[in-house]
Amino acid sequence: MSVNGAIILMTSAAMFAGRVDAQTAPPTSPATPAPQTSDAPSSARPEVADIIVTAERRSSSVQKIPLAITAVDGQDLRSRQINTVESLSTSVPNLNFSRYSGTAQVSLRGVAFDSITPGSEARTAAYLDGVYISRPTAQLTNLFDVSRIEVLRGPQGTLYGRNATAGAINVITNDPTTALSGYGLLSAGNYGYVQTEGAVSGPLSDTLSARLAFQTTDRNGFGTNISNGKDVDDERSRAVRGKLVFAPSNGMSFKLSADYSRRNDASGGRHDFGAGNPSVTPRGLVLGAALPSDPRDYAGYQPSYFRELFGVSGELTLPLADQLTLTSLSAYRSTKTNLWTGVDGTTAELTRQQIYEKARQFSQEVRIVADFDRLKLIGGGYYFHENDYGLTHVILDGASTLPGPPGRQLGVTGTKYQGVQFGGTLITNAYAAFAQADIDITDKLSLTLGGRYSHEKKDVREYTNTDLASVYNPNVTLTFPLTPNSTSASSFDPKVTLQYKFTPQILAYATFSRGFKSGGFALGSLTPAFKPERLDDYEIGLKATLFDRRLRANFAAFYYDYGNLQVTKVNGTVVTTENAAAATIKGLEAEIRGSVTDAFSLGLNASYLDARFDEYLTAEPARPSLGVQDLKGNRLPQSPPYTITVDATYRARLPKGDLTFRADGTWKDRIYFSPYNRAEVSQPAYAVFNAFVTYNAHAGWSLGAWVRNLANKDYRVSSTVGNVFVGYSIGGQLGDPRTFGVTAGMHF
């Protein structure tokens, strides 16, 4: 179906639905959620539940916002064992999630993040309780004590700013409650999986309340390193979060939050997926080394992954007048990650790679919200500073290298050389001013006008060094001359939305908005700065709640004009980023949920995506004999043309509790992981099925069982072609295998 066809279909649906729903439209939901008083699960309701969100910096029903947004509440996250952002991808149209070398690679509507080096920035902005999370490695943390997750699809340049080109993911955690409450969860499953989670919350005085939450996760590996028999792809993580809310007077409050998490295990290793150049045999195989027969197994140096995150924020809310509120959000975050992995993928252990990053960021946002009868205003300013140090180090065996200095032991395994090391320090300073006005022209017609001016500067001091003569010594710290460079850019990102309410429960909207992704440097490549990206979004949508709130149907159609794409390539010994010329992305999305009976409900998420390069001339490093290739018409990486998710839920109300059965399945079309659209560097179409059963007792306890990836499907979530030293072998990572277990919980 074309985008034009979708426009006609949605308009007709709105006109028909308006006539049907006008007779039975219930009162609209309140604009502001009630204060959180306890952690008890909500009771079952026959209608499709509404969720109050703060996606536009004010509280509103998800169905009243003229925006493509999906919200999932904390109870639904727990019942479906959604413990990571990666697991969320089955709940959101056109959301695709991958990971590589400990880095989250999120794709939203075909706008993907594909860099594999420190210092890179994602195209989907991630937020934790309103604080921007700059480092993609910090987006892989587990979810715990979450109130809801909001996924905003489409560029969010006005209210979110830099690096929200594809959209934004907001994770909102639970606040302290006004009454003593809490919960505890214990999960156990296959692969030795044990997870604990809990929280306690309540008042400390009449004006001060507190909340403390934690999570621990321990799991054995999904595979084995055939070189030493040890587990790989296991998990050992700990996390804790504390909050204090001081509310001395009506309307005024100050919230102090702090969180800490740590992970230390053997995850993130590079699995071998075959040869990246059919005319070149990977070096390890030349020496007669072995490859794993099971794709979940691994060969080579034992991988190790360490991640430590810390954050603290303070949010002040201060009423200035009856309809005027000031909010100030100050935050500091630090990220430290260190990954060691083999690269050649064989038992020859020819190469070992380290990817290290240590970053510190500070952000400050001040905004004022005014709420009048027919006019709502929001305006403010934003400042962001980050100091990010990163390095990539590839240690080489003599057998993996090309002919080098005279006298070197070529072709003899065992001798390790310093190899290739590149990195440096990248400092970012960004400033922005933004404003948005929502104007009710009539009771049915509204207009939104917004804009954001951004300016940022990046300073880099970087190095690259190739040493194929010196023997590697882990006790020697190497120093290299640093090359300084800097770049700056400014952007104005407007937004215009026209909204029409056919009835109080049905609205249609048309939007133009612009997204801006920072330019910068491929840290350690010593190449000129790449330019910022620009994305213009032309979008229409329809939101309808029908039949006494038993059916919710949301649709969106969009057209993206995407310029100056930043594409990452492995060139020789370093990773570089270049600006591809342009791309066009067109898509359709549908989110439908209905209560068939008081006990039985169905859901459907479906999306179509046509994301292609308009022009891009480049050479492929792994196949240089092909010369410069014209990639016009190729699909953008991580942009499956079709994705469909269906789910069914049956809830039986028993005398002493509710018994809920749920099953869901997701089918994804072929996903390419590189702009060259090679079948070897892709994941063919596949399907994953999950099943859950939960009993929630009225007495305050629960027991559930779950199975994810029921058919135990092996599928790739990332894939890339390595460098010349490993013979251009393809490596990447797989999605989780079949996992199953039970979860017991209690709340008070």
Buried (B, 14 or more C-beta within 10 A) or exposed (E): EEBEEBBEBBEEBBEEBBEBBEEEBEEEBEEEBEEBEBBEBEEBEEBBBBBBBBBBBBEBBBBBBBBBBBBBBBBBBBBBBBBBBBBBBBBBBBBBBBBBBBBBBBBBBBBBBBBBBBBBBBBBBBBBBBBBBBBBBBBBBBBBBBBBBBBBBBBBBBBBBBBBBBBBBBBBBBBBBBEEBBBBBBBEBEBEBEBBBBBBBBBEEEEBBBBBBBBBBBBEBBBBBBBBEBBBBBBBBBBBBBBBBBBEEEEEBBBBBBBBBBBBBBBBBBBBBBBBBEEBEBBBBBBEBEBBEEBBBBBBBBBBBBBBBBBBBBBBBBBEEEBBBBBBBBBBBBBBBBBBBBBBBBBBBBBBBBBBBBBBBEBEBBBBBBBEEEEBBBBBEBBBBBBBBBBBBBBBBBBBBEEBEEEBEEBEBEBBBBBBBBBBBBBBBBBBBBBBBBEBEEEEEBEBBBBBBBEBBBBBBBBBBBBBEEEBEEEEEEEBEEEEBEBEBEBEBBBBBBBBBBBBBBBBBBBEBBBBBBBBBBBBBBBEBBBBBBBBBBBBBBBBBBBBBBBBBBBBBBBBBBBBBBBBBBBEBBBBBBBBBBBBBBBBBBBBBBBEEEBBBBBBBBBBBBBBBBEBEBBBBBBEEEEEBEBBEBBBBBBBBEBBBBBBBBBEEEEEBBBBBBBBBBBBBBBBBBBBBBEBBBBEEBEBBBBBBBBBBEEBBBBBBBBBBBEEBEBBBBBBBBBBBBBBBBBBBBBBBBBBBEBEBBBE
